[in-house]
Amino acid sequence: MQIEEPKIVYFKDDGVIPNSKLPLLVYPSAFEGNGDGLAEKIEKTFAANNWTNSWRWGVYPFHHYHSNTHEVLGVYQGTATLLMGGEKGEKLRVKAGDVLIIPAGVGHKCLTHSDDFNVVGAYPNGLKPDLRKGEPTDRPSADVNINKVPKPATDPIQGKNLGLTRIWK
């Protein structure tokens, strides 16, 4: 299957959610299918590109971000509207087969979802994410952490030399 170039979205620090100098990458319809079979395909693809420590679930209904790692979400069933980048960010409608690569520091929150909405999440090198909610005590330590997060060696669906490896320079 031919993978489209990702949609590139930048977010500025809004004073609560730090966001990132790196853009959010959205691959629409990166995978075909639906349900557990698609979840397995997504997990195997992520793992083959060294994005591991995967899980299956939804997206929290509150703003949050990770200051110590990037994250990838692969939607394997249902639909949702996600608010990316904090309150002043952008609403994105996602569906089964879509993939979002979220840089460390970029806020994300689920606004609405179908009853069957689920994603596979994973992290480069299998890192374990922290959970930051935009509390006043999160900063400046979160900013220090975000600046230390290395750029991944591979794109979670396209591997080396494509996708984020070319875009996140």
N, C-alpha and C positions, 0 to 999 in steps of 0.2 A: 504494500500500500504506500502511495506517495504521501509524505508528510508535508503539509503546508508550512511556510515560514511562520514563526510565531508572531502573534500580536505583541507589540512592545508598549508597556505602560510605565511611565515614571511617576513617582509620588514624592512630594516634598515633606520634610519634617513639619508636622502640624502643631508641635509643642507638646503633644501627648504621645502620639505614635511617631517614633523616629523615622520610620521608613528607610530608604536606602538610596545611595547614588546609583546602584544597579537597578535595572528595570525588571518589573514583573514580566514574565513571558507566558503567553497563553497559546497553546496549540489546540485549535478547534478540530474536533473529529480526528484526533491522532490515532485512535483505535476504533475498530468496529465491534459491534456486539453489545451485550448487556448481561448483567447478573454475575454470578460466581465464576463462570467461564471467562468473562472479560477481566474480572478481578485477578484471576490467576495469570492471565496473559500480561496484565499490567505489572504485577509483582515480579514476574520472571524478567520482563524487559528492564525494569528499574534495577533489579539485582545484577543483571548482566552488565549494567553500566555503573556498578558500584554505588547505587543508591539503595540502601538496605535499612534494617531496623523498621520494617514496614508494619503497618497496622491497617485495619479496616474499620471504618465508622463514618460519622458525619463531620461537620465543621461546627465548632462551638458557636452559640448564638450571642457571643459577646466579643468585643474587640480584643484581640490578642496578637502577639508576635513572639518570635524566638530571637534572642540576641546572640546565641552561640552557634547557630547553624542555619543553612538554607533548608528549604522544604519543597518537596514536590507532592502535588495532589493529582491523582488520576480518578476521574469520575467513572464508576463502573455501573451505576444504575441511577435512574431518576434524574431530576432536574432541581436546580436551586438558583436563587439570586444571592450572590455573595457581595459584600461591601469590602472592597480592597483599599488599603491605604488610610484607614481611619475615617472619621465622620466627614471629612472633606474630600474623601477619595472617590472611587468610581464603582458603580454597581455593575456587576458582570453576571449575565445569565449563563449558566453552565449546564451541560447535559452529558449523558453517558458517552464516553469516548474522548471527552475533553481532558487536557492536561494543563495544570498551572504550575510554573516554577516560581516559587516565592523567595526572594532574597531575604537574608537575615534582616530583621527590623521592620519588614513590611507587614502592616496590620491586616488582619482578615477576620471576617465575621459572617455568619450565615444569617440572612434576613428572612428568607422564606425558602421552603423546600417541599418537594413532593414527599408523600409518605414513604416511598422506597429509596430516597436519596442516600447514597453512600459513596465514599471515596476510599482509595488506597493512598496512604501517606507514606513517605520514606525520606531518608536523609543521606547526603553524600558521606561515604565511608561509614555508614551506620551510626552516625552520631546520635546522642540522646539529647533532645531539645529541652531547653528551659521553657517556662511559660510566663510571659510578661503580659500584663493587662493594661499598661499605660498608667500605672499608679505613680504618684509624685516621687515615691522612693525608688522607682526603677532607674532613674537617671541621676547622675551621669554614668553609672556603672554599665548600663545597657549600651550606651554609645561606645564606650571603650571596648566592650565585647564585640559589637557589630563590626568595628574597624579591624578586629583581629581575625575575623572569619575568612579563611582562604577561599579563593574561587575554586569551584570543583574542577577536576581534571576531565570530566565527561558530562555531557548532556544526558539526562536520565532516559531519554527515548532514542536519541540519535548517536550517542557515544562520543568518541573523540572527533575533534575538528569540525563539528557542526553545532548548530543551535547555540546554546549559551556559551560554548567555548569560543565562538567567534564574536558573539554579541557582548558578553561581559568581559571586556578588555580593560 
